[in-house]
Amino acid sequence: MRHLLLGLTIAGCLVSAALAQDKSEKAAPKGASAEYHKKLKECTAARARHEAVAVPYWSRIAEKRKVRFAKRRNGERITLNDYVLEQPPVYAGPPCPPDPTVKQEDQPEDKAELPVVADFLRHAKEHFGFEPEQASENAFKRAYVEVASAAGITGQQAVRVYSFETGGNGRFDAQAGLIFDKPGARAISTALGYNQLLTSNTASLLATKGDRFVKALQERAAAAPADIRKKLERKIEILKRMVAFSRTVPVQWSDHVRLARTPKGIALHALNLDVDIGPLLQTQKLLDSILYARAKGIDRELTAAELEMMNLTGDGNGFDMLTLPPGMRAQVPTSNYFQSLGYERNPIARRTQVVEKLIAETDAVMDRRSRAEGAQALARLFR
């Protein structure tokens, strides 16, 4: 779910808040708008005092991040002076209400709710004539293990990341917020599957790695019996059309976010539910981080917690974190690897405060959740 954590800066939030009143009055129901403005007025003064110190803090975070990235490109040594060593200011005023007109990164502009599995399926059938082959949970796990193992991902990496992302019992169709099927549960993002890909992750992977997925299915079809080959060939043609659609925008994250908010973009996400294609997408998400680290000079096997750091903060920030010497990990605040809104949305990063504790707590959560039955079932298939 890493890109959902990278949001607007606090400074940006201030500007949008100043413009939100007229916009929300037009877009939100009258009662909701009145309640929103009442609560907004209550928090405005406190928030302004907080942002007087918060905006400069997060500006320093951004400036030092740019310096670190430039020094790394030039092969220069990075020291503690290249990080902000103070913890971010904590807002202590009354809670500010969410702006009813502001959408999440993976939320369609014209919808009040996030799309869920039923929407992915509906749009896939409507726009591409695609109905994913949804196998049993055990069959899907077997397919995932086969693809992940062939890619060089270890059981330790796959099982522990799966445990962290899904709680240790998530199904292949598990969506963030709905994993545990609690009464009244609501989706909190479009993150889906064992490694919790967002709709924009799916669009991005198709645009950049789609040919690889097509080739994998073609090779499988060539070796399959006639009846299975025919089914795979139809699936390949649909996949090609989906890949082509993903490439109708530039290969930029912001463009993939916009594409993934459209009905056809939402349709792409149904590929994660298919037993032949879903494992390819879910595996590629982890493999890209491993290959990024390898290209930057890390040739050892990454731990699952290190992989999760790259997933959590993005490959560039995650690599920065991984290369911190042990002595510095206890001193560098986690805020150095986030933008303000992403940090505010991440309770573990806020609670642990420094890199050393963030990695340690991630490992501890993985230890605990790896004992769940779903994680154990996945682990057995890797043996």
C-alpha positions as CSV (number, residue, x, y, z in Angstrom):
1,M,0.0,0.0,0.0
2,R,3.0,2.3,-0.2
3,H,1.7,5.1,-2.6
4,L,-1.4,5.6,-0.6
5,L,0.9,6.8,2.2
6,L,2.5,9.5,0.1
7,G,0.0,12.4,0.2
8,L,-0.1,16.2,0.2
9,T,2.2,18.1,2.5
10,I,0.7,20.0,5.4
11,A,1.4,23.2,3.5
12,G,-0.7,21.9,0.7
13,C,-3.4,21.0,3.1
14,L,-3.5,24.5,4.4
15,V,-4.1,25.9,1.0
16,S,-6.8,23.4,0.1
17,A,-8.5,24.0,3.4
18,A,-8.8,27.7,2.7
19,L,-10.5,26.9,-0.6
20,A,-12.6,24.0,0.7
21,Q,-15.6,26.0,2.1
22,D,-17.2,27.1,-1.2
23,K,-16.4,23.8,-2.8
24,S,-17.8,21.6,0.0
25,E,-21.0,23.7,0.2
26,K,-21.6,22.9,-3.5
27,A,-20.6,19.2,-3.3
28,A,-21.8,18.0,0.1
29,P,-25.3,17.6,1.4
30,K,-26.5,20.7,3.3
31,G,-26.5,19.0,6.7
32,A,-23.1,17.5,6.2
33,S,-21.7,20.8,5.0
34,A,-23.0,22.7,8.1
35,E,-21.6,20.1,10.5
36,Y,-18.3,20.1,8.6
37,H,-18.0,23.9,8.8
38,K,-18.9,23.9,12.5
39,K,-16.1,21.4,13.3
40,L,-13.7,23.1,10.9
41,K,-14.1,26.4,12.7
42,E,-13.4,24.8,16.1
43,C,-10.1,23.4,15.0
44,T,-8.9,26.2,12.7
45,A,-7.1,28.3,15.4
46,A,-5.4,25.3,16.9
47,R,-4.4,23.9,13.6
48,A,-2.9,27.3,12.5
49,R,-0.7,27.4,15.7
50,H,0.4,23.8,15.0
51,E,1.2,24.5,11.3
52,A,3.3,27.5,12.2
53,V,5.9,25.0,13.3
54,A,4.9,21.9,11.3
55,V,5.2,23.5,7.8
56,P,8.9,24.5,8.3
57,Y,9.6,21.0,9.8
58,W,8.2,19.1,6.8
59,S,9.9,21.5,4.4
60,R,13.2,20.6,6.1
61,I,12.4,16.9,5.7
62,A,11.8,17.4,2.0
63,E,15.0,19.5,1.5
64,K,17.2,17.0,3.3
65,R,15.7,14.1,1.4
66,K,16.6,15.8,-1.9
67,V,20.2,16.4,-0.6
68,R,20.5,12.7,0.4
69,F,19.3,11.5,-3.0
70,A,21.7,13.8,-4.8
71,K,24.6,12.7,-2.6
72,R,23.8,9.1,-3.2
73,R,23.8,9.7,-7.0
74,N,27.2,11.3,-6.7
75,G,28.6,8.5,-4.5
76,E,29.1,10.9,-1.6
77,R,28.9,9.7,2.1
78,I,25.6,10.4,3.9
79,T,25.9,11.4,7.6
80,L,23.5,12.2,10.4
81,N,23.6,15.8,9.3
82,D,21.6,14.8,6.2
83,Y,18.6,13.9,8.3
84,V,16.2,15.9,10.5
85,L,16.9,14.5,14.0
86,E,14.0,16.1,15.8
87,Q,10.6,14.4,16.0
88,P,7.8,16.1,14.1
89,P,5.5,18.5,16.0
90,V,2.4,16.8,17.3
91,Y,-1.0,18.4,16.8
92,A,-2.7,18.7,20.2
93,G,-5.9,20.6,19.3
94,P,-9.4,19.3,18.6
95,P,-9.8,16.9,15.7
96,C,-10.4,18.4,12.3
97,P,-13.2,16.9,10.3
98,P,-12.4,15.3,7.0
99,D,-13.4,17.5,4.0
100,P,-16.3,15.7,2.4
101,T,-15.2,16.9,-1.0
102,V,-11.6,15.4,-0.7
103,K,-11.1,12.0,-2.2
104,Q,-8.6,9.3,-1.4
105,E,-5.8,8.7,-4.0
106,D,-7.5,5.5,-5.2
107,Q,-11.1,6.8,-5.0
108,P,-13.1,7.7,-8.1
109,E,-14.0,11.4,-8.3
110,D,-17.7,10.7,-8.9
111,K,-18.2,8.1,-6.2
112,A,-18.8,8.6,-2.5
113,E,-17.3,5.2,-1.6
114,L,-14.2,3.3,-2.6
115,P,-14.7,0.5,-5.2
116,V,-14.7,-3.0,-3.8
117,V,-14.4,-6.5,-5.3
118,A,-17.9,-6.5,-6.7
119,D,-17.0,-3.2,-8.6
120,F,-13.8,-4.7,-10.0
121,L,-15.6,-7.7,-11.3
122,R,-18.5,-5.6,-12.7
123,H,-16.3,-3.2,-14.6
124,A,-14.0,-6.0,-15.9
125,K,-16.9,-7.8,-17.4
126,E,-18.5,-4.6,-18.8
127,H,-15.4,-3.0,-20.3
128,F,-13.2,-6.0,-21.3
129,G,-15.6,-9.0,-21.2
130,F,-13.3,-10.5,-18.5
131,E,-14.4,-12.8,-15.7
132,P,-11.4,-13.9,-13.6
133,E,-11.0,-17.5,-12.9
134,Q,-11.4,-17.5,-9.1
135,A,-9.9,-20.8,-7.8
136,S,-10.1,-22.1,-4.3
137,E,-7.9,-20.4,-1.7
138,N,-5.5,-23.4,-1.6
139,A,-5.2,-23.5,-5.4
140,F,-4.5,-19.8,-5.5
141,K,-1.8,-20.1,-2.8
142,R,-0.2,-23.0,-4.8
143,A,-0.2,-20.8,-7.9
144,Y,1.3,-17.9,-6.0
145,V,4.0,-20.1,-4.5
146,E,4.9,-21.5,-7.9
147,V,5.3,-18.0,-9.4
148,A,7.1,-16.5,-6.4
149,S,9.5,-19.4,-6.1
150,A,10.4,-19.2,-9.8
151,A,11.1,-15.5,-9.4
152,G,13.5,-16.2,-6.5
153,I,11.4,-14.9,-3.7
154,T,11.9,-17.0,-0.6
155,G,9.2,-18.5,1.6
156,Q,10.4,-16.4,4.5
157,Q,10.0,-13.2,2.4
158,A,6.6,-14.1,0.9
159,V,5.0,-15.5,4.1
160,R,6.1,-12.7,6.4
161,V,5.1,-9.9,4.0
162,Y,1.7,-11.7,3.5
163,S,1.3,-12.0,7.3
164,F,2.0,-8.3,7.8
165,E,-0.2,-7.1,5.0
166,T,-3.2,-9.3,5.6
167,G,-3.0,-10.2,9.3
168,G,-1.9,-13.8,8.5
169,N,-5.3,-15.0,7.3
170,G,-6.1,-12.9,4.3
171,R,-7.6,-14.6,1.2
172,F,-6.5,-13.9,-2.4
173,D,-9.5,-11.5,-2.7
174,A,-8.9,-9.8,0.6
175,Q,-9.3,-6.0,0.4
176,A,-8.0,-3.6,3.0
177,G,-10.6,-2.9,5.7
178,L,-12.6,-6.0,4.7
179,I,-10.1,-8.7,5.4
180,F,-11.7,-9.9,8.6
181,D,-15.3,-9.7,7.5
182,K,-16.5,-7.8,10.6
183,P,-20.1,-6.4,10.8
184,G,-20.2,-2.8,9.4
185,A,-16.7,-3.1,8.0
186,R,-15.8,-0.7,5.1
187,A,-13.0,-0.7,2.6
188,I,-10.3,1.7,3.6
189,S,-8.4,1.5,0.3
190,T,-8.4,-0.6,-2.9
191,A,-5.4,-2.6,-1.6
192,L,-6.1,-6.2,-2.7
193,G,-4.6,-9.7,-2.3
194,Y,-1.6,-11.2,-0.6
195,N,0.6,-8.1,-1.0
196,Q,-2.2,-5.6,-1.0
197,L,-1.9,-3.9,-4.5
198,L,-3.8,-0.7,-5.1
199,T,-5.7,-0.1,-8.3
200,S,-2.8,2.3,-9.3
201,N,-0.3,-0.5,-8.6
202,T,-2.1,-2.8,-11.0
203,A,-2.2,-0.1,-13.7
204,S,1.5,0.7,-13.2
205,L,2.6,-3.0,-13.3
206,L,0.6,-3.7,-16.4
207,A,2.1,-0.6,-18.2
208,T,5.6,-1.5,-17.3
209,K,5.6,-5.3,-17.0
210,G,2.6,-6.3,-19.1
211,D,4.6,-7.9,-21.9
212,R,6.2,-10.2,-19.3
213,F,2.8,-11.3,-18.0
214,V,1.6,-12.0,-21.5
215,K,4.7,-14.1,-22.3
216,A,4.2,-16.1,-19.1
217,L,0.7,-17.0,-20.1
218,Q,1.8,-17.8,-23.7
219,E,4.4,-20.2,-22.5
220,R,1.9,-21.9,-20.2
221,A,-0.6,-22.2,-23.0
222,A,1.9,-23.7,-25.4
223,A,2.5,-26.6,-22.9
224,A,-1.2,-27.0,-21.9
225,P,-3.7,-29.6,-23.2
226,A,-6.1,-28.3,-25.9
227,D,-9.0,-27.3,-23.6
228,I,-6.8,-25.4,-21.2
229,R,-4.8,-23.8,-24.0
230,K,-8.0,-22.4,-25.6
231,K,-9.0,-20.9,-22.3
232,L,-5.6,-19.4,-21.8
233,E,-5.5,-18.0,-25.3
234,R,-8.8,-16.1,-24.7
235,K,-7.3,-14.8,-21.4
236,I,-4.2,-13.7,-23.2
237,E,-6.1,-11.6,-25.7
238,I,-8.0,-9.9,-22.9
239,L,-4.8,-9.3,-21.0
240,K,-3.3,-7.7,-24.1
241,R,-6.2,-5.3,-24.4
242,M,-5.9,-4.4,-20.7
243,V,-2.1,-3.8,-21.0
244,A,-2.8,-1.6,-24.1
245,F,-5.2,0.5,-22.1
246,S,-2.8,0.9,-19.2
247,R,-0.4,2.4,-21.7
248,T,-2.7,5.1,-22.8
249,V,-1.1,7.5,-20.3
250,P,2.5,8.4,-19.6
251,V,4.4,6.0,-17.3
252,Q,4.1,8.3,-14.3
253,W,2.6,7.4,-10.9
254,S,0.3,10.4,-10.9
255,D,-1.0,9.4,-14.4
256,H,-1.6,5.8,-13.2
257,V,-3.5,7.1,-10.2
258,R,-5.8,9.1,-12.4
259,L,-6.2,6.1,-14.8
260,A,-7.0,3.8,-12.0
261,R,-9.9,6.0,-10.8
262,T,-11.8,5.5,-14.1
263,P,-14.2,2.6,-14.7
264,K,-11.8,0.9,-17.1
265,G,-8.9,1.5,-14.7
266,I,-10.9,-0.1,-11.9
267,A,-11.6,-3.0,-14.2
268,L,-7.9,-3.8,-14.4
269,H,-7.8,-4.6,-10.7
270,A,-9.9,-7.7,-11.3
271,L,-6.8,-9.4,-12.8
272,N,-5.6,-9.9,-9.2
273,L,-8.5,-12.3,-8.7
274,D,-7.5,-14.6,-11.5
275,V,-5.5,-17.7,-10.6
276,D,-3.3,-17.4,-13.7
277,I,-2.6,-13.6,-13.6
278,G,-3.1,-12.6,-10.0
279,P,0.0,-14.4,-8.7
280,L,2.1,-12.7,-11.5
281,L,1.0,-9.3,-10.3
282,Q,1.3,-10.0,-6.6
283,T,4.8,-11.5,-7.1
284,Q,6.0,-8.7,-9.3
285,K,5.2,-6.2,-6.6
286,L,7.8,-7.8,-4.3
287,L,10.3,-8.6,-7.1
288,D,10.5,-5.0,-8.2
289,S,11.7,-3.9,-4.8
290,I,14.3,-6.7,-4.7
291,L,15.5,-5.8,-8.2
292,Y,15.7,-2.1,-7.2
293,A,17.8,-2.9,-4.2
294,R,20.0,-5.2,-6.2
295,A,20.6,-2.5,-8.9
296,K,21.6,-0.1,-6.1
297,G,24.3,-2.6,-4.9
298,I,22.5,-4.7,-2.2
299,D,23.3,-8.3,-3.4
300,R,22.3,-10.1,-0.2
301,E,18.9,-11.5,0.5
302,L,16.5,-8.8,1.9
303,T,14.7,-9.7,5.1
304,A,10.9,-9.5,4.9
305,A,10.9,-6.5,7.2
306,E,13.3,-4.7,4.8
307,L,11.0,-5.5,1.9
308,E,8.1,-4.1,3.9
309,M,10.0,-0.9,4.5
310,M,10.3,-0.5,0.7
311,N,6.6,-1.3,0.3
312,L,5.7,1.1,3.1
313,T,7.7,4.1,2.0
314,G,8.5,3.5,-1.6
315,D,11.6,1.9,-3.1
316,G,13.8,5.0,-2.9
317,N,13.0,5.9,0.7
318,G,13.1,2.2,1.7
319,F,16.5,1.8,0.2
320,D,17.7,4.9,2.0
321,M,16.4,3.3,5.2
322,L,18.1,-0.1,4.5
323,T,21.5,1.5,4.0
324,L,21.5,3.3,7.3
325,P,24.3,2.1,9.5
326,P,23.0,0.3,12.7
327,G,24.2,3.1,14.9
328,M,22.3,5.7,13.0
329,R,19.0,3.7,12.9
330,A,18.5,4.4,16.6
331,Q,18.8,8.2,16.0
332,V,17.0,8.9,12.7
333,P,13.3,9.6,13.1
334,T,10.9,7.7,10.8
335,S,9.4,11.0,9.6
336,N,12.4,11.4,7.3
337,Y,10.9,8.7,5.0
338,F,7.4,10.2,4.7
339,Q,5.5,13.2,3.6
340,S,3.4,14.8,6.2
341,L,0.0,13.3,5.4
342,G,1.5,9.8,4.9
343,Y,3.2,10.1,8.3
344,E,-0.1,11.2,10.0
345,R,-1.8,8.1,8.5
346,N,0.8,5.7,9.7
347,P,0.3,4.8,13.4
348,I,3.3,2.4,13.5
349,A,5.7,5.1,12.1
350,R,4.4,7.6,14.6
351,R,4.5,5.2,17.5
352,T,8.0,3.8,16.9
353,Q,9.5,7.2,16.1
354,V,12.9,6.0,14.9
355,V,14.0,3.6,12.2
356,E,15.4,1.0,14.5
357,K,12.2,0.6,16.4
358,L,10.1,0.7,13.2
359,I,11.9,-2.2,11.7
360,A,11.9,-4.1,15.1
361,E,8.1,-3.7,15.5
362,T,7.5,-4.7,11.9
363,D,9.5,-7.9,12.6
364,A,7.6,-8.5,15.8
365,V,4.2,-8.1,14.0
366,M,5.4,-10.5,11.3
367,D,6.5,-13.0,14.0
368,R,3.1,-12.9,15.6
369,R,0.9,-13.0,12.5
370,S,3.0,-15.7,10.8
371,R,1.6,-18.1,13.4
372,A,-1.9,-17.7,11.9
373,E,-3.4,-20.6,9.9
374,G,-3.3,-18.7,6.6
375,A,0.3,-17.9,6.9
376,Q,1.1,-21.5,8.1
377,A,-0.7,-22.9,5.1
378,L,1.3,-20.7,2.7
379,A,4.6,-21.6,4.5
380,R,3.9,-25.3,4.1
381,L,3.5,-24.9,0.3
382,F,6.9,-23.3,0.1
383,R,8.6,-26.3,1.7
